Amino acid sequence: MGKMEEVLELIKSGVGDEKEIARRLGLSREEVEDIIKILESLGYIERVEFGSSACETCPLKRICHGSCLRPTGNKAFSLTEKAFTLKK
């Protein structure tokens, strides 16, 4: 599995903090930021602001209940339908 897939899998599992993703994968925070930008440009994730209505259309709404949008941060990621089409 490549770095992009590993980052996406962590985001899918609920890890939305770039620093935590970097720590778990042994990458620099800058590398994770760049990978997230690529995932965004490819349409696998969308950056959302806290308090947005992204939860209404999130495919994880039934199990997440908005926990990915933490009030302590100003950004989070919402998975797109495309993210769930990747095969491991």
PyMOL CGO cylinders between C-alpha atoms (Angstrom):
from pymol import cmd
from pymol.cgo import CYLINDER

trace = [
    CYLINDER, 0.00, 0.00, 0.00, 1.37, 3.41, -0.94, 0.3, 1, 1, 1, 1, 1, 1,
    CYLINDER, 1.37, 3.41, -0.94, 1.53, 6.51, 1.23, 0.3, 1, 1, 1, 1, 1, 1,
    CYLINDER, 1.53, 6.51, 1.23, -1.60, 8.04, -0.31, 0.3, 1, 1, 1, 1, 1, 1,
    CYLINDER, -1.60, 8.04, -0.31, -3.62, 4.91, 0.40, 0.3, 1, 1, 1, 1, 1, 1,
    CYLINDER, -3.62, 4.91, 0.40, -2.28, 4.75, 3.96, 0.3, 1, 1, 1, 1, 1, 1,
    CYLINDER, -2.28, 4.75, 3.96, -3.24, 8.37, 4.62, 0.3, 1, 1, 1, 1, 1, 1,
    CYLINDER, -3.24, 8.37, 4.62, -6.69, 7.79, 3.14, 0.3, 1, 1, 1, 1, 1, 1,
    CYLINDER, -6.69, 7.79, 3.14, -7.19, 4.66, 5.25, 0.3, 1, 1, 1, 1, 1, 1,
    CYLINDER, -7.19, 4.66, 5.25, -6.32, 6.58, 8.41, 0.3, 1, 1, 1, 1, 1, 1,
    CYLINDER, -6.32, 6.58, 8.41, -8.75, 9.34, 7.48, 0.3, 1, 1, 1, 1, 1, 1,
    CYLINDER, -8.75, 9.34, 7.48, -11.41, 6.68, 6.81, 0.3, 1, 1, 1, 1, 1, 1,
    CYLINDER, -11.41, 6.68, 6.81, -10.77, 5.21, 10.25, 0.3, 1, 1, 1, 1, 1, 1,
    CYLINDER, -10.77, 5.21, 10.25, -11.37, 8.61, 11.86, 0.3, 1, 1, 1, 1, 1, 1,
    CYLINDER, -11.37, 8.61, 11.86, -7.87, 10.04, 12.19, 0.3, 1, 1, 1, 1, 1, 1,
    CYLINDER, -7.87, 10.04, 12.19, -8.23, 13.58, 10.91, 0.3, 1, 1, 1, 1, 1, 1,
    CYLINDER, -8.23, 13.58, 10.91, -5.29, 15.32, 12.53, 0.3, 1, 1, 1, 1, 1, 1,
    CYLINDER, -5.29, 15.32, 12.53, -2.35, 15.80, 10.16, 0.3, 1, 1, 1, 1, 1, 1,
    CYLINDER, -2.35, 15.80, 10.16, 0.16, 15.60, 13.01, 0.3, 1, 1, 1, 1, 1, 1,
    CYLINDER, 0.16, 15.60, 13.01, -1.29, 12.27, 14.19, 0.3, 1, 1, 1, 1, 1, 1,
    CYLINDER, -1.29, 12.27, 14.19, -1.30, 10.86, 10.65, 0.3, 1, 1, 1, 1, 1, 1,
    CYLINDER, -1.30, 10.86, 10.65, 2.35, 11.87, 10.28, 0.3, 1, 1, 1, 1, 1, 1,
    CYLINDER, 2.35, 11.87, 10.28, 3.27, 10.25, 13.59, 0.3, 1, 1, 1, 1, 1, 1,
    CYLINDER, 3.27, 10.25, 13.59, 1.52, 6.97, 12.78, 0.3, 1, 1, 1, 1, 1, 1,
    CYLINDER, 1.52, 6.97, 12.78, 3.07, 6.69, 9.33, 0.3, 1, 1, 1, 1, 1, 1,
    CYLINDER, 3.07, 6.69, 9.33, 6.53, 8.03, 10.17, 0.3, 1, 1, 1, 1, 1, 1,
    CYLINDER, 6.53, 8.03, 10.17, 6.16, 10.95, 7.77, 0.3, 1, 1, 1, 1, 1, 1,
    CYLINDER, 6.16, 10.95, 7.77, 6.74, 14.65, 8.19, 0.3, 1, 1, 1, 1, 1, 1,
    CYLINDER, 6.74, 14.65, 8.19, 3.72, 16.86, 8.65, 0.3, 1, 1, 1, 1, 1, 1,
    CYLINDER, 3.72, 16.86, 8.65, 4.58, 18.58, 5.36, 0.3, 1, 1, 1, 1, 1, 1,
    CYLINDER, 4.58, 18.58, 5.36, 4.47, 15.22, 3.54, 0.3, 1, 1, 1, 1, 1, 1,
    CYLINDER, 4.47, 15.22, 3.54, 1.05, 14.52, 5.00, 0.3, 1, 1, 1, 1, 1, 1,
    CYLINDER, 1.05, 14.52, 5.00, -0.19, 18.00, 4.03, 0.3, 1, 1, 1, 1, 1, 1,
    CYLINDER, -0.19, 18.00, 4.03, 1.01, 17.40, 0.46, 0.3, 1, 1, 1, 1, 1, 1,
    CYLINDER, 1.01, 17.40, 0.46, -0.65, 13.97, 0.31, 0.3, 1, 1, 1, 1, 1, 1,
    CYLINDER, -0.65, 13.97, 0.31, -3.90, 15.44, 1.60, 0.3, 1, 1, 1, 1, 1, 1,
    CYLINDER, -3.90, 15.44, 1.60, -3.75, 18.13, -1.09, 0.3, 1, 1, 1, 1, 1, 1,
    CYLINDER, -3.75, 18.13, -1.09, -3.32, 15.40, -3.71, 0.3, 1, 1, 1, 1, 1, 1,
    CYLINDER, -3.32, 15.40, -3.71, -6.24, 13.39, -2.27, 0.3, 1, 1, 1, 1, 1, 1,
    CYLINDER, -6.24, 13.39, -2.27, -8.35, 16.55, -2.40, 0.3, 1, 1, 1, 1, 1, 1,
    CYLINDER, -8.35, 16.55, -2.40, -7.38, 17.29, -6.01, 0.3, 1, 1, 1, 1, 1, 1,
    CYLINDER, -7.38, 17.29, -6.01, -8.22, 13.71, -7.00, 0.3, 1, 1, 1, 1, 1, 1,
    CYLINDER, -8.22, 13.71, -7.00, -11.63, 14.00, -5.36, 0.3, 1, 1, 1, 1, 1, 1,
    CYLINDER, -11.63, 14.00, -5.36, -11.19, 11.46, -2.54, 0.3, 1, 1, 1, 1, 1, 1,
    CYLINDER, -11.19, 11.46, -2.54, -11.62, 13.91, 0.32, 0.3, 1, 1, 1, 1, 1, 1,
    CYLINDER, -11.62, 13.91, 0.32, -12.98, 17.39, 0.83, 0.3, 1, 1, 1, 1, 1, 1,
    CYLINDER, -12.98, 17.39, 0.83, -11.75, 19.87, 3.38, 0.3, 1, 1, 1, 1, 1, 1,
    CYLINDER, -11.75, 19.87, 3.38, -14.60, 21.20, 5.49, 0.3, 1, 1, 1, 1, 1, 1,
    CYLINDER, -14.60, 21.20, 5.49, -14.79, 23.96, 8.04, 0.3, 1, 1, 1, 1, 1, 1,
    CYLINDER, -14.79, 23.96, 8.04, -16.13, 23.36, 11.53, 0.3, 1, 1, 1, 1, 1, 1,
    CYLINDER, -16.13, 23.36, 11.53, -19.81, 24.02, 11.69, 0.3, 1, 1, 1, 1, 1, 1,
    CYLINDER, -19.81, 24.02, 11.69, -20.41, 23.33, 8.00, 0.3, 1, 1, 1, 1, 1, 1,
    CYLINDER, -20.41, 23.33, 8.00, -23.22, 21.17, 6.71, 0.3, 1, 1, 1, 1, 1, 1,
    CYLINDER, -23.22, 21.17, 6.71, -20.80, 18.55, 5.39, 0.3, 1, 1, 1, 1, 1, 1,
    CYLINDER, -20.80, 18.55, 5.39, -22.10, 16.00, 7.88, 0.3, 1, 1, 1, 1, 1, 1,
    CYLINDER, -22.10, 16.00, 7.88, -25.47, 16.01, 6.15, 0.3, 1, 1, 1, 1, 1, 1,
    CYLINDER, -25.47, 16.01, 6.15, -24.01, 14.42, 3.01, 0.3, 1, 1, 1, 1, 1, 1,
    CYLINDER, -24.01, 14.42, 3.01, -21.17, 12.41, 4.55, 0.3, 1, 1, 1, 1, 1, 1,
    CYLINDER, -21.17, 12.41, 4.55, -21.40, 8.68, 3.82, 0.3, 1, 1, 1, 1, 1, 1,
    CYLINDER, -21.40, 8.68, 3.82, -20.30, 7.96, 7.40, 0.3, 1, 1, 1, 1, 1, 1,
    CYLINDER, -20.30, 7.96, 7.40, -23.10, 10.01, 8.95, 0.3, 1, 1, 1, 1, 1, 1,
    CYLINDER, -23.10, 10.01, 8.95, -24.84, 6.96, 10.41, 0.3, 1, 1, 1, 1, 1, 1,
    CYLINDER, -24.84, 6.96, 10.41, -21.82, 5.87, 12.40, 0.3, 1, 1, 1, 1, 1, 1,
    CYLINDER, -21.82, 5.87, 12.40, -19.90, 9.11, 12.90, 0.3, 1, 1, 1, 1, 1, 1,
    CYLINDER, -19.90, 9.11, 12.90, -22.47, 11.56, 14.28, 0.3, 1, 1, 1, 1, 1, 1,
    CYLINDER, -22.47, 11.56, 14.28, -20.20, 14.48, 13.47, 0.3, 1, 1, 1, 1, 1, 1,
    CYLINDER, -20.20, 14.48, 13.47, -17.24, 13.44, 15.58, 0.3, 1, 1, 1, 1, 1, 1,
    CYLINDER, -17.24, 13.44, 15.58, -14.78, 14.25, 12.78, 0.3, 1, 1, 1, 1, 1, 1,
    CYLINDER, -14.78, 14.25, 12.78, -15.57, 17.94, 13.13, 0.3, 1, 1, 1, 1, 1, 1,
    CYLINDER, -15.57, 17.94, 13.13, -13.83, 18.73, 16.38, 0.3, 1, 1, 1, 1, 1, 1,
    CYLINDER, -13.83, 18.73, 16.38, -14.54, 22.12, 17.95, 0.3, 1, 1, 1, 1, 1, 1,
    CYLINDER, -14.54, 22.12, 17.95, -10.85, 22.48, 18.86, 0.3, 1, 1, 1, 1, 1, 1,
    CYLINDER, -10.85, 22.48, 18.86, -9.73, 22.65, 15.24, 0.3, 1, 1, 1, 1, 1, 1,
    CYLINDER, -9.73, 22.65, 15.24, -10.85, 24.68, 12.28, 0.3, 1, 1, 1, 1, 1, 1,
    CYLINDER, -10.85, 24.68, 12.28, -10.50, 22.00, 9.63, 0.3, 1, 1, 1, 1, 1, 1,
    CYLINDER, -10.50, 22.00, 9.63, -11.49, 18.43, 9.06, 0.3, 1, 1, 1, 1, 1, 1,
    CYLINDER, -11.49, 18.43, 9.06, -11.95, 16.13, 6.13, 0.3, 1, 1, 1, 1, 1, 1,
    CYLINDER, -11.95, 16.13, 6.13, -15.05, 14.64, 4.63, 0.3, 1, 1, 1, 1, 1, 1,
    CYLINDER, -15.05, 14.64, 4.63, -14.70, 11.48, 2.57, 0.3, 1, 1, 1, 1, 1, 1,
    CYLINDER, -14.70, 11.48, 2.57, -16.30, 11.51, -0.85, 0.3, 1, 1, 1, 1, 1, 1,
    CYLINDER, -16.30, 11.51, -0.85, -18.04, 8.54, -2.46, 0.3, 1, 1, 1, 1, 1, 1,
    CYLINDER, -18.04, 8.54, -2.46, -14.91, 8.07, -4.58, 0.3, 1, 1, 1, 1, 1, 1,
    CYLINDER, -14.91, 8.07, -4.58, -12.92, 7.27, -1.42, 0.3, 1, 1, 1, 1, 1, 1,
    CYLINDER, -12.92, 7.27, -1.42, -14.99, 4.16, -0.88, 0.3, 1, 1, 1, 1, 1, 1,
    CYLINDER, -14.99, 4.16, -0.88, -14.34, 2.79, -4.35, 0.3, 1, 1, 1, 1, 1, 1,
    CYLINDER, -14.34, 2.79, -4.35, -10.63, 2.20, -3.75, 0.3, 1, 1, 1, 1, 1, 1,
    CYLINDER, -10.63, 2.20, -3.75, -9.63, -1.42, -3.35, 0.3, 1, 1, 1, 1, 1, 1,
    CYLINDER, -9.63, -1.42, -3.35, -7.06, -2.42, -0.77, 0.3, 1, 1, 1, 1, 1, 1,
]
cmd.load_cgo(trace, "trace")
